[in-house]
Amino acid sequence: MADTKDLSAHQPTLSRIKEMREQALHHARLAQECAAKRRELMQGLIDEGVSRVDIARELGVTRQAIQKMLAC
């Protein structure tokens, strides 16, 4: 079995890594919430008769990108 190293001198860096991981997880959750809201808003436009092509054109993306956004 490998020897356990004393990492006490590296605690500030390790703490910073843990903090960055927490921030990344938080941002990932926010991104998921934003994607869900975006889908909801797009679906509302579609329900009102706006075409996927028109939405794509307005957003500057392809119709296929709209399909992917709605599928997630």
C-alpha positions in Angstrom: 0.0 0.0 0.0 1.3 3.5 -0.8 2.5 5.8 1.9 0.2 8.6 2.9 1.8 12.0 2.4 1.4 14.9 4.8 -0.6 17.4 2.8 -0.9 20.0 5.5 1.4 22.4 3.6 -1.1 22.1 0.7 -4.3 22.7 2.6 -4.9 26.2 1.2 -4.7 24.9 -2.4 -6.8 21.8 -1.6 -9.4 24.1 0.1 -9.4 26.3 -3.0 -9.9 23.2 -5.2 -12.9 22.1 -3.1 -14.3 25.6 -3.3 -14.0 25.6 -7.1 -15.7 22.3 -7.3 -18.6 23.6 -5.2 -18.9 26.6 -7.4 -18.8 24.4 -10.5 -21.6 22.3 -9.1 -23.7 25.4 -8.3 -23.2 26.8 -11.8 -24.2 23.4 -13.3 -27.4 23.5 -11.3 -28.1 27.0 -12.5 -27.4 26.0 -16.1 -29.9 23.2 -15.8 -32.5 25.6 -14.4 -31.9 28.1 -17.2 -32.2 25.4 -19.8 -35.5 24.2 -18.4 -36.8 27.8 -18.4 -35.6 28.3 -21.9 -37.4 25.1 -23.0 -40.6 26.3 -21.3 -40.4 29.7 -23.0 -39.8 28.2 -26.4 -42.6 25.7 -26.0 -44.9 28.6 -25.1 -44.0 30.3 -28.3 -44.6 27.1 -30.3 -47.9 26.6 -28.5 -48.9 30.2 -29.7 -48.1 29.2 -33.3 -44.5 30.5 -33.7 -42.5 28.1 -35.8 -39.3 26.5 -34.8 -37.7 28.1 -37.9 -38.8 31.6 -36.8 -37.5 31.0 -33.3 -34.2 29.7 -34.7 -33.9 32.7 -37.0 -34.6 35.2 -34.2 -32.1 33.5 -31.9 -29.4 33.1 -34.5 -29.3 29.3 -34.4 -30.4 26.5 -36.6 -33.8 24.8 -36.4 -31.9 21.6 -35.4 -30.5 23.5 -32.4 -34.0 24.5 -31.4 -35.0 20.8 -31.7 -32.1 19.8 -29.4 -32.9 22.5 -26.9 -36.5 21.3 -26.7 -35.5 17.6 -26.5 -33.4 17.9 -23.4 
